[in-house]
Amino acid sequence: MSTDSLVLGCMYFGTRTDDATSRALVERFLERGGTTLDTADCYAFWASGTGSGGQSEEMLGRWFADNPGVRERVTLATKVGPEPVPGRPGEVVGLGHEVVMRSIEASLARLQVDHIDLYWAHLEDRRTPMAEVVSTFGRLVDDGVVGRIGISNHPTWRVEQARALASVAGTEPFTVLQLSTSYVRPRPDTVVPGKDHRFGFVTDETIDYVTTHPEIELWAYSPLIQGSFDRADRPFPEAYDHPGTTRRLAELRSVAVELDATPGQVVLAWLLGGSPVIRAIVGVSTLAQLDAALDAAELTLTAEQRARLDAAV
């Protein structure tokens, strides 16, 4: 494994994380071998005080402008879909053709770049036919505005539907899937506070799907469950309270002691070094948190340790 396996999540850059701290985090990430930054046009509308997003992209845009030449060292990912519609509480812009075309132009302007390396369909939009979504995202690749396209918070059958439509149309398919997962999982059919995407979690079906289709990368957001593995002031949500979690946490702590690491670091090492590889998106607000995550990316689990972690259910 290497630090390049990690993705730096930039959700709160420009809102809860001030400009100076955000810049320091990006620079440390690149200094230590990281390359991939993940943001979205809706970040972070709920923390901005305006009801609209774009602050994270704007912060990164200022940083790119102040650091000529650094763009070539960065794999830049951003997303479209959940930005709120002004004056319509609870409604989001979605993935319609005109929305996506306007949104990509706005993202490019905020980021002060001429292309996006990876552009995500951030969440489902069943108001828009999937064929239209596939055509629109494929056109962005054909036009050279976007390098690759990804799909986030969609059920597996919709991902496969999109890829099948792309195959028939001869256009670029989605080749990256982003969902939430970690070493422990919530009970089935439970609601996890803050996770309001119905199909936002990795399941056994997801693992089978990406294993069968190795051309699809799997990315995981919230892999550390807001610090619950390491922080007593951040208990796991109630949905994680079941015997499987108890057994997994016990094994996790045992391995952490053996490696002189924190449980959270072992979780990241487990995700990054598994099969299939799951690229972890880490959201941090301090350099110490970032360094701990980058150290985890360089941590190697023995085959015996990984087998123990996998067997705890």
C-alpha positions as CSV (number, residue, x, y, z in Angstrom):
1,M,0.0,0.0,0.0
2,S,1.0,3.7,-0.3
3,T,-0.3,7.1,0.6
4,D,-1.5,7.4,-3.0
5,S,-4.3,4.9,-2.1
6,L,-5.9,7.4,0.2
7,V,-8.3,10.1,-1.1
8,L,-8.5,13.5,0.8
9,G,-12.1,14.4,1.3
10,C,-12.6,18.2,1.1
11,M,-16.2,18.4,2.2
12,Y,-15.7,21.1,4.9
13,F,-12.9,23.1,3.2
14,G,-14.0,26.7,3.1
15,T,-16.8,26.3,5.7
16,R,-16.0,24.5,9.0
17,T,-12.4,24.2,8.0
18,D,-10.9,27.6,7.4
19,D,-8.9,28.6,4.4
20,A,-5.5,28.4,6.1
21,T,-6.1,25.0,7.6
22,S,-7.5,23.7,4.4
23,R,-4.5,24.8,2.5
24,A,-2.1,23.2,5.0
25,L,-4.0,19.9,4.8
26,V,-3.8,19.8,1.0
27,E,-0.2,20.7,1.0
28,R,0.7,18.1,3.6
29,F,-1.3,15.5,1.7
30,L,0.7,16.1,-1.5
31,E,4.0,16.3,0.3
32,R,3.5,12.8,1.7
33,G,2.6,11.3,-1.6
34,G,-1.2,11.7,-1.8
35,T,-2.6,12.8,-5.1
36,T,-6.4,12.6,-5.1
37,L,-8.8,15.3,-3.9
38,D,-12.5,14.7,-3.6
39,T,-15.1,17.5,-3.4
40,A,-18.6,18.3,-4.7
41,D,-20.5,21.3,-5.9
42,C,-22.9,21.0,-2.9
43,Y,-20.2,21.1,-0.3
44,A,-21.1,22.3,2.2
45,F,-24.5,24.0,1.8
46,W,-25.6,22.9,5.3
47,A,-22.6,24.5,6.9
48,S,-22.3,27.7,4.8
49,G,-25.1,29.8,6.2
50,T,-26.2,30.5,2.7
51,G,-28.2,27.4,1.9
52,S,-26.0,26.8,-1.2
53,G,-22.7,24.9,-1.7
54,G,-19.6,25.7,-3.7
55,Q,-17.3,26.8,-0.8
56,S,-15.1,23.7,-1.0
57,E,-14.6,24.1,-4.8
58,E,-13.9,27.8,-4.3
59,M,-11.3,27.2,-1.7
60,L,-9.5,24.7,-3.9
61,G,-9.7,27.1,-6.8
62,R,-8.0,29.8,-4.8
63,W,-5.3,27.3,-3.9
64,F,-4.8,26.2,-7.5
65,A,-4.5,29.8,-8.6
66,D,-1.9,30.6,-5.9
67,N,0.2,27.5,-6.8
68,P,0.8,27.5,-10.6
69,G,1.8,24.1,-11.9
70,V,0.4,22.1,-9.0
71,R,-2.7,21.1,-11.0
72,E,-0.7,18.5,-12.9
73,R,0.1,16.7,-9.6
74,V,-3.5,16.4,-8.5
75,T,-6.2,13.9,-9.5
76,L,-9.3,16.1,-9.0
77,A,-12.8,14.7,-8.4
78,T,-16.0,16.6,-7.9
79,K,-19.7,15.8,-8.0
80,V,-23.2,16.9,-9.1
81,G,-26.7,16.2,-8.0
82,P,-27.6,17.2,-4.4
83,E,-27.3,21.0,-4.6
84,P,-30.5,22.4,-3.2
85,V,-33.0,24.2,-5.5
86,P,-33.4,27.7,-4.2
87,G,-36.9,28.4,-2.7
88,R,-37.9,24.7,-2.8
89,P,-37.1,23.1,0.5
90,G,-36.1,19.5,0.2
91,E,-35.7,19.5,-3.6
92,V,-32.3,19.0,-5.2
93,V,-31.1,19.8,-8.7
94,G,-30.7,16.2,-9.8
95,L,-28.9,14.8,-12.9
96,G,-30.9,16.2,-15.9
97,H,-28.8,17.1,-18.9
98,E,-29.2,20.9,-18.6
99,V,-28.4,20.8,-14.9
100,V,-25.3,18.8,-15.4
101,M,-24.0,21.0,-18.2
102,R,-24.6,24.1,-16.2
103,S,-23.1,22.5,-13.0
104,I,-19.9,21.4,-14.7
105,E,-19.2,24.9,-16.0
106,A,-19.9,26.4,-12.6
107,S,-17.5,23.8,-10.9
108,L,-14.8,24.5,-13.5
109,A,-15.1,28.2,-12.8
110,R,-15.0,27.8,-9.0
111,L,-12.1,25.4,-9.2
112,Q,-10.3,27.6,-11.7
113,V,-9.4,24.6,-13.9
114,D,-10.1,23.5,-17.4
115,H,-10.9,19.9,-16.7
116,I,-12.1,17.5,-14.0
117,D,-10.3,14.1,-13.7
118,L,-13.3,12.3,-12.2
119,Y,-16.9,13.6,-12.3
120,W,-19.5,11.9,-10.1
121,A,-23.2,11.4,-10.4
122,H,-23.6,12.1,-6.7
123,L,-26.9,10.4,-6.0
124,E,-29.9,8.9,-7.7
125,D,-32.3,11.0,-9.8
126,R,-35.2,8.9,-10.8
127,R,-36.9,11.9,-12.4
128,T,-34.3,11.7,-15.1
129,P,-34.1,8.7,-17.4
130,M,-30.8,6.8,-16.9
131,A,-30.2,6.9,-20.6
132,E,-30.1,10.7,-20.4
133,V,-27.7,10.6,-17.5
134,V,-25.4,8.2,-19.3
135,S,-25.5,10.3,-22.5
136,T,-24.8,13.5,-20.6
137,F,-21.8,12.1,-18.6
138,G,-20.4,10.4,-21.7
139,R,-20.6,13.6,-23.7
140,L,-18.4,15.3,-21.0
141,V,-15.8,12.7,-21.5
142,D,-16.0,12.9,-25.3
143,D,-15.6,16.7,-25.1
144,G,-12.5,16.3,-23.0
145,V,-14.0,18.2,-20.0
146,V,-13.9,15.1,-17.8
147,G,-11.4,12.2,-17.7
148,R,-13.5,9.5,-16.0
149,I,-17.0,9.3,-14.6
150,G,-18.2,7.8,-11.3
151,I,-21.5,7.0,-9.7
152,S,-22.3,7.4,-6.0
153,N,-25.1,6.3,-3.7
154,H,-26.9,4.2,-6.4
155,P,-28.1,0.6,-6.0
156,T,-26.1,-2.0,-7.8
157,W,-28.9,-2.7,-10.4
158,R,-28.9,1.0,-11.4
159,V,-25.1,1.0,-11.8
160,E,-25.3,-2.1,-14.0
161,Q,-28.2,-0.5,-15.9
162,A,-26.1,2.6,-16.6
163,R,-23.1,0.6,-17.7
164,A,-25.3,-1.6,-20.0
165,L,-26.8,1.6,-21.6
166,A,-23.3,3.0,-22.1
167,S,-22.2,-0.2,-23.8
168,V,-25.2,-0.1,-26.2
169,A,-24.7,3.6,-26.9
170,G,-20.9,3.2,-27.4
171,T,-20.2,5.9,-24.8
172,E,-18.0,6.1,-21.7
173,P,-19.2,3.9,-18.8
174,F,-19.1,4.6,-15.1
175,T,-15.9,3.0,-13.8
176,V,-15.9,4.2,-10.2
177,L,-18.4,3.5,-7.5
178,Q,-18.6,5.5,-4.2
179,L,-20.5,4.2,-1.2
180,S,-20.1,4.3,2.6
181,T,-18.5,1.3,4.4
182,S,-16.1,0.5,7.3
183,Y,-14.9,-2.5,9.2
184,V,-18.1,-2.6,11.2
185,R,-21.6,-2.3,9.6
186,P,-25.0,-1.2,10.9
187,R,-27.8,-3.7,11.4
188,P,-29.8,-4.3,8.2
189,D,-32.9,-2.2,7.7
190,T,-31.8,0.4,10.2
191,V,-31.5,4.2,9.8
192,V,-28.0,5.6,10.5
193,P,-28.2,9.3,11.5
194,G,-26.7,11.5,8.8
195,K,-26.8,8.8,6.2
196,D,-30.0,9.5,4.3
197,H,-29.0,7.8,1.1
198,R,-31.2,4.7,0.8
199,F,-28.6,2.8,-1.2
200,G,-25.5,4.5,0.2
201,F,-23.9,1.5,2.0
202,V,-21.6,-1.2,0.6
203,T,-23.3,-4.7,0.9
204,D,-22.1,-8.2,0.1
205,E,-23.7,-7.7,-3.3
206,T,-21.5,-4.7,-3.9
207,I,-18.4,-6.6,-3.1
208,D,-19.4,-9.4,-5.4
209,Y,-20.2,-6.9,-8.2
210,V,-16.9,-5.1,-8.1
211,T,-15.0,-8.4,-7.7
212,T,-16.7,-9.7,-10.9
213,H,-16.0,-6.4,-12.6
214,P,-12.5,-5.5,-11.6
215,E,-12.5,-2.5,-14.0
216,I,-14.7,-0.7,-11.4
217,E,-13.0,1.0,-8.5
218,L,-14.7,1.1,-5.2
219,W,-14.3,4.2,-3.0
220,A,-15.6,4.5,0.6
221,Y,-16.7,7.6,2.3
222,S,-17.0,7.9,6.1
223,P,-14.7,4.8,6.6
224,L,-13.9,5.9,10.2
225,I,-17.5,6.6,11.1
226,Q,-16.8,10.2,12.3
227,G,-13.9,9.0,14.6
228,S,-15.9,6.4,16.5
229,F,-13.1,3.9,16.5
230,D,-10.7,6.1,18.4
231,R,-12.7,8.8,20.2
232,A,-14.7,8.2,23.4
233,D,-16.7,11.4,22.7
234,R,-17.8,10.0,19.3
235,P,-19.8,6.8,20.2
236,F,-21.0,4.6,17.3
237,P,-24.5,5.3,16.2
238,E,-27.1,3.0,17.8
239,A,-27.5,1.1,14.5
240,Y,-24.0,-0.4,15.0
241,D,-24.9,-1.9,18.4
242,H,-25.1,-5.6,17.7
243,P,-23.0,-8.7,18.5
244,G,-21.1,-8.6,15.3
245,T,-19.8,-5.1,16.1
246,T,-18.7,-6.3,19.6
247,R,-16.7,-9.2,18.2
248,R,-15.1,-7.1,15.4
249,L,-14.1,-4.3,17.7
250,A,-12.4,-6.8,20.0
251,E,-10.4,-8.3,17.2
252,L,-9.6,-4.8,15.8
253,R,-8.2,-3.6,19.1
254,S,-6.1,-6.8,19.4
255,V,-4.5,-6.2,16.0
256,A,-4.0,-2.5,16.8
257,V,-2.0,-3.4,19.9
258,E,0.2,-5.8,17.9
259,L,0.9,-3.1,15.3
260,D,1.3,-0.2,17.8
261,A,-1.4,1.6,15.8
262,T,-4.8,3.0,16.6
263,P,-8.0,1.0,15.7
264,G,-8.8,3.6,13.1
265,Q,-5.5,3.2,11.4
266,V,-6.0,-0.6,11.3
267,V,-9.4,0.0,9.7
268,L,-7.9,2.1,6.9
269,A,-5.1,-0.5,6.4
270,W,-7.7,-3.3,6.2
271,L,-9.7,-1.4,3.6
272,L,-6.8,-0.3,1.4
273,G,-5.0,-3.7,1.5
274,G,-8.0,-6.0,1.0
275,S,-9.5,-7.7,-2.0
276,P,-11.1,-5.9,-3.7
277,V,-9.1,-2.8,-2.7
278,I,-11.4,-0.1,-1.3
279,R,-10.0,3.4,-1.6
280,A,-10.8,5.3,1.5
281,I,-11.9,8.9,1.5
282,V,-10.7,10.6,4.7
283,G,-12.2,13.8,6.0
284,V,-9.8,15.4,8.4
285,S,-9.6,18.8,10.1
286,T,-6.1,18.8,11.6
287,L,-2.7,17.9,10.4
288,A,-2.4,15.3,13.2
289,Q,-5.5,13.5,11.9
290,L,-4.1,13.6,8.4
291,D,-0.7,12.3,9.4
292,A,-2.4,9.4,11.2
293,A,-4.4,8.5,8.1
294,L,-1.3,8.7,5.9
295,D,0.6,6.5,8.3
296,A,-2.2,4.0,8.1
297,A,-1.8,3.9,4.3
298,E,1.7,2.7,4.9
299,L,0.7,0.0,7.4
300,T,0.9,-3.6,6.3
301,L,-1.3,-6.3,7.9
302,T,0.1,-9.8,8.0
303,A,-2.0,-12.5,6.3
304,E,-2.8,-13.9,9.7
305,Q,-4.0,-10.5,11.1
306,R,-6.2,-10.0,8.1
307,A,-7.7,-13.4,8.4
308,R,-8.5,-12.8,12.0
309,L,-10.1,-9.5,11.2
310,D,-12.1,-11.0,8.3
311,A,-13.3,-13.9,10.4
312,A,-14.7,-11.8,13.3
313,V,-18.4,-11.6,12.5
